[in-house]
Amino acid sequence: MNKAEAIQQLGGSIPAAAKAIGVSYQAVNQWPDVLPARIVDRVQAALWRMQQEKSSSQELAQPSTPEKEVGNA
């Protein structure tokens, strides 16, 4: 994975990527163009967390409605 791809996936900017991973702007800014495995692992973990948070918030946003019983009358 390269630096630009990781930043794009983590929000499109260095500040967004830094926040998603939990590091400083300077740390992301100093990443090499080709990311080592330890940084790729952190990027993938952050992407997974973002997906989990997104699906959790969607579940909370949708009101639950009981199914209507269908009777044969």
Phi and psi restraints in degrees (range 20) as a CNS / XPLOR table:
assign (resid 1 and name C) (resid 2 and name N)
       (resid 2 and name CA) (resid 2 and name C) 1.0 -103.9 20.0 2
assign (resid 2 and name N) (resid 2 and name CA)
       (resid 2 and name C) (resid 3 and name N) 1.0 165.8 20.0 2
assign (resid 2 and name C) (resid 3 and name N)
       (resid 3 and name CA) (resid 3 and name C) 1.0 -59.3 20.0 2
assign (resid 3 and name N) (resid 3 and name CA)
       (resid 3 and name C) (resid 4 and name N) 1.0 -47.2 20.0 2
assign (resid 3 and name C) (resid 4 and name N)
       (resid 4 and name CA) (resid 4 and name C) 1.0 -62.7 20.0 2
assign (resid 4 and name N) (resid 4 and name CA)
       (resid 4 and name C) (resid 5 and name N) 1.0 -40.9 20.0 2
assign (resid 4 and name C) (resid 5 and name N)
       (resid 5 and name CA) (resid 5 and name C) 1.0 -64.0 20.0 2
assign (resid 5 and name N) (resid 5 and name CA)
       (resid 5 and name C) (resid 6 and name N) 1.0 -43.5 20.0 2
assign (resid 5 and name C) (resid 6 and name N)
       (resid 6 and name CA) (resid 6 and name C) 1.0 -62.7 20.0 2
assign (resid 6 and name N) (resid 6 and name CA)
       (resid 6 and name C) (resid 7 and name N) 1.0 -45.3 20.0 2
assign (resid 6 and name C) (resid 7 and name N)
       (resid 7 and name CA) (resid 7 and name C) 1.0 -62.9 20.0 2
assign (resid 7 and name N) (resid 7 and name CA)
       (resid 7 and name C) (resid 8 and name N) 1.0 -42.2 20.0 2
assign (resid 7 and name C) (resid 8 and name N)
       (resid 8 and name CA) (resid 8 and name C) 1.0 -61.1 20.0 2
assign (resid 8 and name N) (resid 8 and name CA)
       (resid 8 and name C) (resid 9 and name N) 1.0 -45.3 20.0 2
assign (resid 8 and name C) (resid 9 and name N)
       (resid 9 and name CA) (resid 9 and name C) 1.0 -68.9 20.0 2
assign (resid 9 and name N) (resid 9 and name CA)
       (resid 9 and name C) (resid 10 and name N) 1.0 -27.2 20.0 2
assign (resid 9 and name C) (resid 10 and name N)
       (resid 10 and name CA) (resid 10 and name C) 1.0 -92.5 20.0 2
assign (resid 10 and name N) (resid 10 and name CA)
       (resid 10 and name C) (resid 11 and name N) 1.0 14.0 20.0 2
assign (resid 10 and name C) (resid 11 and name N)
       (resid 11 and name CA) (resid 11 and name C) 1.0 130.1 20.0 2
assign (resid 11 and name N) (resid 11 and name CA)
       (resid 11 and name C) (resid 12 and name N) 1.0 -6.9 20.0 2
assign (resid 11 and name C) (resid 12 and name N)
       (resid 12 and name CA) (resid 12 and name C) 1.0 90.0 20.0 2
assign (resid 12 and name N) (resid 12 and name CA)
       (resid 12 and name C) (resid 13 and name N) 1.0 -3.6 20.0 2
assign (resid 12 and name C) (resid 13 and name N)
       (resid 13 and name CA) (resid 13 and name C) 1.0 -143.5 20.0 2
assign (resid 13 and name N) (resid 13 and name CA)
       (resid 13 and name C) (resid 14 and name N) 1.0 160.1 20.0 2
assign (resid 13 and name C) (resid 14 and name N)
       (resid 14 and name CA) (resid 14 and name C) 1.0 -62.3 20.0 2
assign (resid 14 and name N) (resid 14 and name CA)
       (resid 14 and name C) (resid 15 and name N) 1.0 -44.8 20.0 2
assign (resid 14 and name C) (resid 15 and name N)
       (resid 15 and name CA) (resid 15 and name C) 1.0 -60.7 20.0 2
assign (resid 15 and name N) (resid 15 and name CA)
       (resid 15 and name C) (resid 16 and name N) 1.0 -39.7 20.0 2
assign (resid 15 and name C) (resid 16 and name N)
       (resid 16 and name CA) (resid 16 and name C) 1.0 -66.2 20.0 2
assign (resid 16 and name N) (resid 16 and name CA)
       (resid 16 and name C) (resid 17 and name N) 1.0 -41.6 20.0 2
assign (resid 16 and name C) (resid 17 and name N)
       (resid 17 and name CA) (resid 17 and name C) 1.0 -64.1 20.0 2
assign (resid 17 and name N) (resid 17 and name CA)
       (resid 17 and name C) (resid 18 and name N) 1.0 -43.4 20.0 2
assign (resid 17 and name C) (resid 18 and name N)
       (resid 18 and name CA) (resid 18 and name C) 1.0 -61.7 20.0 2
assign (resid 18 and name N) (resid 18 and name CA)
       (resid 18 and name C) (resid 19 and name N) 1.0 -43.8 20.0 2
assign (resid 18 and name C) (resid 19 and name N)
       (resid 19 and name CA) (resid 19 and name C) 1.0 -64.3 20.0 2
assign (resid 19 and name N) (resid 19 and name CA)
       (resid 19 and name C) (resid 20 and name N) 1.0 -42.0 20.0 2
assign (resid 19 and name C) (resid 20 and name N)
       (resid 20 and name CA) (resid 20 and name C) 1.0 -62.7 20.0 2
assign (resid 20 and name N) (resid 20 and name CA)
       (resid 20 and name C) (resid 21 and name N) 1.0 -36.1 20.0 2
assign (resid 20 and name C) (resid 21 and name N)
       (resid 21 and name CA) (resid 21 and name C) 1.0 -91.0 20.0 2
assign (resid 21 and name N) (resid 21 and name CA)
       (resid 21 and name C) (resid 22 and name N) 1.0 -22.7 20.0 2
assign (resid 21 and name C) (resid 22 and name N)
       (resid 22 and name CA) (resid 22 and name C) 1.0 87.6 20.0 2
assign (resid 22 and name N) (resid 22 and name CA)
       (resid 22 and name C) (resid 23 and name N) 1.0 34.2 20.0 2
assign (resid 22 and name C) (resid 23 and name N)
       (resid 23 and name CA) (resid 23 and name C) 1.0 -127.3 20.0 2
assign (resid 23 and name N) (resid 23 and name CA)
       (resid 23 and name C) (resid 24 and name N) 1.0 176.6 20.0 2
assign (resid 23 and name C) (resid 24 and name N)
       (resid 24 and name CA) (resid 24 and name C) 1.0 -82.1 20.0 2
assign (resid 24 and name N) (resid 24 and name CA)
       (resid 24 and name C) (resid 25 and name N) 1.0 162.0 20.0 2
assign (resid 24 and name C) (resid 25 and name N)
       (resid 25 and name CA) (resid 25 and name C) 1.0 -55.0 20.0 2
assign (resid 25 and name N) (resid 25 and name CA)
       (resid 25 and name C) (resid 26 and name N) 1.0 -43.5 20.0 2
assign (resid 25 and name C) (resid 26 and name N)
       (resid 26 and name CA) (resid 26 and name C) 1.0 -62.8 20.0 2
assign (resid 26 and name N) (resid 26 and name CA)
       (resid 26 and name C) (resid 27 and name N) 1.0 -37.1 20.0 2
assign (resid 26 and name C) (resid 27 and name N)
       (resid 27 and name CA) (resid 27 and name C) 1.0 -63.3 20.0 2
assign (resid 27 and name N) (resid 27 and name CA)
       (resid 27 and name C) (resid 28 and name N) 1.0 -45.6 20.0 2
assign (resid 27 and name C) (resid 28 and name N)
       (resid 28 and name CA) (resid 28 and name C) 1.0 -66.9 20.0 2
assign (resid 28 and name N) (resid 28 and name CA)
       (resid 28 and name C) (resid 29 and name N) 1.0 -40.6 20.0 2
assign (resid 28 and name C) (resid 29 and name N)
       (resid 29 and name CA) (resid 29 and name C) 1.0 -61.1 20.0 2
assign (resid 29 and name N) (resid 29 and name CA)
       (resid 29 and name C) (resid 30 and name N) 1.0 -28.2 20.0 2
assign (resid 29 and name C) (resid 30 and name N)
       (resid 30 and name CA) (resid 30 and name C) 1.0 -90.2 20.0 2
assign (resid 30 and name N) (resid 30 and name CA)
       (resid 30 and name C) (resid 31 and name N) 1.0 -0.9 20.0 2
assign (resid 30 and name C) (resid 31 and name N)
       (resid 31 and name CA) (resid 31 and name C) 1.0 -58.1 20.0 2
assign (resid 31 and name N) (resid 31 and name CA)
       (resid 31 and name C) (resid 32 and name N) 1.0 144.5 20.0 2
assign (resid 31 and name C) (resid 32 and name N)
       (resid 32 and name CA) (resid 32 and name C) 1.0 -73.3 20.0 2
assign (resid 32 and name N) (resid 32 and name CA)
       (resid 32 and name C) (resid 33 and name N) 1.0 163.6 20.0 2
assign (resid 32 and name C) (resid 33 and name N)
       (resid 33 and name CA) (resid 33 and name C) 1.0 -60.7 20.0 2
assign (resid 33 and name N) (resid 33 and name CA)
       (resid 33 and name C) (resid 34 and name N) 1.0 -39.7 20.0 2
assign (resid 33 and name C) (resid 34 and name N)
       (resid 34 and name CA) (resid 34 and name C) 1.0 -104.4 20.0 2
assign (resid 34 and name N) (resid 34 and name CA)
       (resid 34 and name C) (resid 35 and name N) 1.0 117.1 20.0 2
assign (resid 34 and name C) (resid 35 and name N)
       (resid 35 and name CA) (resid 35 and name C) 1.0 -77.9 20.0 2
assign (resid 35 and name N) (resid 35 and name CA)
       (resid 35 and name C) (resid 36 and name N) 1.0 137.4 20.0 2
assign (resid 35 and name C) (resid 36 and name N)
       (resid 36 and name CA) (resid 36 and name C) 1.0 -72.7 20.0 2
assign (resid 36 and name N) (resid 36 and name CA)
       (resid 36 and name C) (resid 37 and name N) 1.0 163.6 20.0 2
assign (resid 36 and name C) (resid 37 and name N)
       (resid 37 and name CA) (resid 37 and name C) 1.0 -55.6 20.0 2
assign (resid 37 and name N) (resid 37 and name CA)
       (resid 37 and name C) (resid 38 and name N) 1.0 -38.0 20.0 2
assign (resid 37 and name C) (resid 38 and name N)
       (resid 38 and name CA) (resid 38 and name C) 1.0 -64.5 20.0 2
assign (resid 38 and name N) (resid 38 and name CA)
       (resid 38 and name C) (resid 39 and name N) 1.0 -34.9 20.0 2
assign (resid 38 and name C) (resid 39 and name N)
       (resid 39 and name CA) (resid 39 and name C) 1.0 -78.1 20.0 2
assign (resid 39 and name N) (resid 39 and name CA)
       (resid 39 and name C) (resid 40 and name N) 1.0 -39.0 20.0 2
assign (resid 39 and name C) (resid 40 and name N)
       (resid 40 and name CA) (resid 40 and name C) 1.0 -58.5 20.0 2
assign (resid 40 and name N) (resid 40 and name CA)
       (resid 40 and name C) (resid 41 and name N) 1.0 -41.4 20.0 2
assign (resid 40 and name C) (resid 41 and name N)
       (resid 41 and name CA) (resid 41 and name C) 1.0 -59.9 20.0 2
assign (resid 41 and name N) (resid 41 and name CA)
       (resid 41 and name C) (resid 42 and name N) 1.0 -41.4 20.0 2
assign (resid 41 and name C) (resid 42 and name N)
       (resid 42 and name CA) (resid 42 and name C) 1.0 -67.7 20.0 2
assign (resid 42 and name N) (resid 42 and name CA)
       (resid 42 and name C) (resid 43 and name N) 1.0 -38.7 20.0 2
assign (resid 42 and name C) (resid 43 and name N)
       (resid 43 and name CA) (resid 43 and name C) 1.0 -62.9 20.0 2
assign (resid 43 and name N) (resid 43 and name CA)
       (resid 43 and name C) (resid 44 and name N) 1.0 -47.7 20.0 2
assign (resid 43 and name C) (resid 44 and name N)
       (resid 44 and name CA) (resid 44 and name C) 1.0 -63.0 20.0 2
assign (resid 44 and name N) (resid 44 and name CA)
       (resid 44 and name C) (resid 45 and name N) 1.0 -39.3 20.0 2
assign (resid 44 and name C) (resid 45 and name N)
       (resid 45 and name CA) (resid 45 and name C) 1.0 -64.1 20.0 2
assign (resid 45 and name N) (resid 45 and name CA)
       (resid 45 and name C) (resid 46 and name N) 1.0 -41.0 20.0 2
assign (resid 45 and name C) (resid 46 and name N)
       (resid 46 and name CA) (resid 46 and name C) 1.0 -66.1 20.0 2
assign (resid 46 and name N) (resid 46 and name CA)
       (resid 46 and name C) (resid 47 and name N) 1.0 -39.9 20.0 2
assign (resid 46 and name C) (resid 47 and name N)
       (resid 47 and name CA) (resid 47 and name C) 1.0 -63.3 20.0 2
assign (resid 47 and name N) (resid 47 and name CA)
       (resid 47 and name C) (resid 48 and name N) 1.0 -40.5 20.0 2
assign (resid 47 and name C) (resid 48 and name N)
       (resid 48 and name CA) (resid 48 and name C) 1.0 -62.8 20.0 2
assign (resid 48 and name N) (resid 48 and name CA)
       (resid 48 and name C) (resid 49 and name N) 1.0 -45.9 20.0 2
assign (resid 48 and name C) (resid 49 and name N)
       (resid 49 and name CA) (resid 49 and name C) 1.0 -60.9 20.0 2
assign (resid 49 and name N) (resid 49 and name CA)
       (resid 49 and name C) (resid 50 and name N) 1.0 -41.6 20.0 2
assign (resid 49 and name C) (resid 50 and name N)
       (resid 50 and name CA) (resid 50 and name C) 1.0 -62.3 20.0 2
assign (resid 50 and name N) (resid 50 and name CA)
       (resid 50 and name C) (resid 51 and name N) 1.0 -40.5 20.0 2
assign (resid 50 and name C) (resid 51 and name N)
       (resid 51 and name CA) (resid 51 and name C) 1.0 -66.1 20.0 2
assign (resid 51 and name N) (resid 51 and name CA)
       (resid 51 and name C) (resid 52 and name N) 1.0 -41.6 20.0 2
assign (resid 51 and name C) (resid 52 and name N)
       (resid 52 and name CA) (resid 52 and name C) 1.0 -63.9 20.0 2
assign (resid 52 and name N) (resid 52 and name CA)
       (resid 52 and name C) (resid 53 and name N) 1.0 -42.7 20.0 2
assign (resid 52 and name C) (resid 53 and name N)
       (resid 53 and name CA) (resid 53 and name C) 1.0 -65.1 20.0 2
assign (resid 53 and name N) (resid 53 and name CA)
       (resid 53 and name C) (resid 54 and name N) 1.0 -38.5 20.0 2
assign (resid 53 and name C) (resid 54 and name N)
       (resid 54 and name CA) (resid 54 and name C) 1.0 -65.0 20.0 2
assign (resid 54 and name N) (resid 54 and name CA)
       (resid 54 and name C) (resid 55 and name N) 1.0 -45.7 20.0 2
assign (resid 54 and name C) (resid 55 and name N)
       (resid 55 and name CA) (resid 55 and name C) 1.0 -69.3 20.0 2
assign (resid 55 and name N) (resid 55 and name CA)
       (resid 55 and name C) (resid 56 and name N) 1.0 -34.4 20.0 2
assign (resid 55 and name C) (resid 56 and name N)
       (resid 56 and name CA) (resid 56 and name C) 1.0 -66.6 20.0 2
assign (resid 56 and name N) (resid 56 and name CA)
       (resid 56 and name C) (resid 57 and name N) 1.0 -41.8 20.0 2
assign (resid 56 and name C) (resid 57 and name N)
       (resid 57 and name CA) (resid 57 and name C) 1.0 -69.8 20.0 2
assign (resid 57 and name N) (resid 57 and name CA)
       (resid 57 and name C) (resid 58 and name N) 1.0 -31.5 20.0 2
assign (resid 57 and name C) (resid 58 and name N)
       (resid 58 and name CA) (resid 58 and name C) 1.0 -68.9 20.0 2
assign (resid 58 and name N) (resid 58 and name CA)
       (resid 58 and name C) (resid 59 and name N) 1.0 -38.1 20.0 2
assign (resid 58 and name C) (resid 59 and name N)
       (resid 59 and name CA) (resid 59 and name C) 1.0 -65.1 20.0 2
assign (resid 59 and name N) (resid 59 and name CA)
       (resid 59 and name C) (resid 60 and name N) 1.0 -38.6 20.0 2
assign (resid 59 and name C) (resid 60 and name N)
       (resid 60 and name CA) (resid 60 and name C) 1.0 -71.2 20.0 2
assign (resid 60 and name N) (resid 60 and name CA)
       (resid 60 and name C) (resid 61 and name N) 1.0 -30.9 20.0 2
assign (resid 60 and name C) (resid 61 and name N)
       (resid 61 and name CA) (resid 61 and name C) 1.0 -76.5 20.0 2
assign (resid 61 and name N) (resid 61 and name CA)
       (resid 61 and name C) (resid 62 and name N) 1.0 -24.8 20.0 2
assign (resid 61 and name C) (resid 62 and name N)
       (resid 62 and name CA) (resid 62 and name C) 1.0 -87.5 20.0 2
assign (resid 62 and name N) (resid 62 and name CA)
       (resid 62 and name C) (resid 63 and name N) 1.0 122.0 20.0 2
assign (resid 62 and name C) (resid 63 and name N)
       (resid 63 and name CA) (resid 63 and name C) 1.0 -69.8 20.0 2
assign (resid 63 and name N) (resid 63 and name CA)
       (resid 63 and name C) (resid 64 and name N) 1.0 141.9 20.0 2
assign (resid 63 and name C) (resid 64 and name N)
       (resid 64 and name CA) (resid 64 and name C) 1.0 -88.2 20.0 2
assign (resid 64 and name N) (resid 64 and name CA)
       (resid 64 and name C) (resid 65 and name N) 1.0 130.4 20.0 2
assign (resid 64 and name C) (resid 65 and name N)
       (resid 65 and name CA) (resid 65 and name C) 1.0 -122.8 20.0 2
assign (resid 65 and name N) (resid 65 and name CA)
       (resid 65 and name C) (resid 66 and name N) 1.0 131.6 20.0 2
assign (resid 65 and name C) (resid 66 and name N)
       (resid 66 and name CA) (resid 66 and name C) 1.0 -67.9 20.0 2
assign (resid 66 and name N) (resid 66 and name CA)
       (resid 66 and name C) (resid 67 and name N) 1.0 146.4 20.0 2
assign (resid 66 and name C) (resid 67 and name N)
       (resid 67 and name CA) (resid 67 and name C) 1.0 -71.2 20.0 2
assign (resid 67 and name N) (resid 67 and name CA)
       (resid 67 and name C) (resid 68 and name N) 1.0 142.8 20.0 2
assign (resid 67 and name C) (resid 68 and name N)
       (resid 68 and name CA) (resid 68 and name C) 1.0 -79.4 20.0 2
assign (resid 68 and name N) (resid 68 and name CA)
       (resid 68 and name C) (resid 69 and name N) 1.0 138.8 20.0 2
assign (resid 68 and name C) (resid 69 and name N)
       (resid 69 and name CA) (resid 69 and name C) 1.0 -77.5 20.0 2
assign (resid 69 and name N) (resid 69 and name CA)
       (resid 69 and name C) (resid 70 and name N) 1.0 138.5 20.0 2
assign (resid 69 and name C) (resid 70 and name N)
       (resid 70 and name CA) (resid 70 and name C) 1.0 -105.9 20.0 2
assign (resid 70 and name N) (resid 70 and name CA)
       (resid 70 and name C) (resid 71 and name N) 1.0 116.0 20.0 2
assign (resid 70 and name C) (resid 71 and name N)
       (resid 71 and name CA) (resid 71 and name C) 1.0 -109.4 20.0 2
assign (resid 71 and name N) (resid 71 and name CA)
       (resid 71 and name C) (resid 72 and name N) 1.0 154.2 20.0 2
assign (resid 71 and name C) (resid 72 and name N)
       (resid 72 and name CA) (resid 72 and name C) 1.0 -98.5 20.0 2
assign (resid 72 and name N) (resid 72 and name CA)
       (resid 72 and name C) (resid 73 and name N) 1.0 94.7 20.0 2
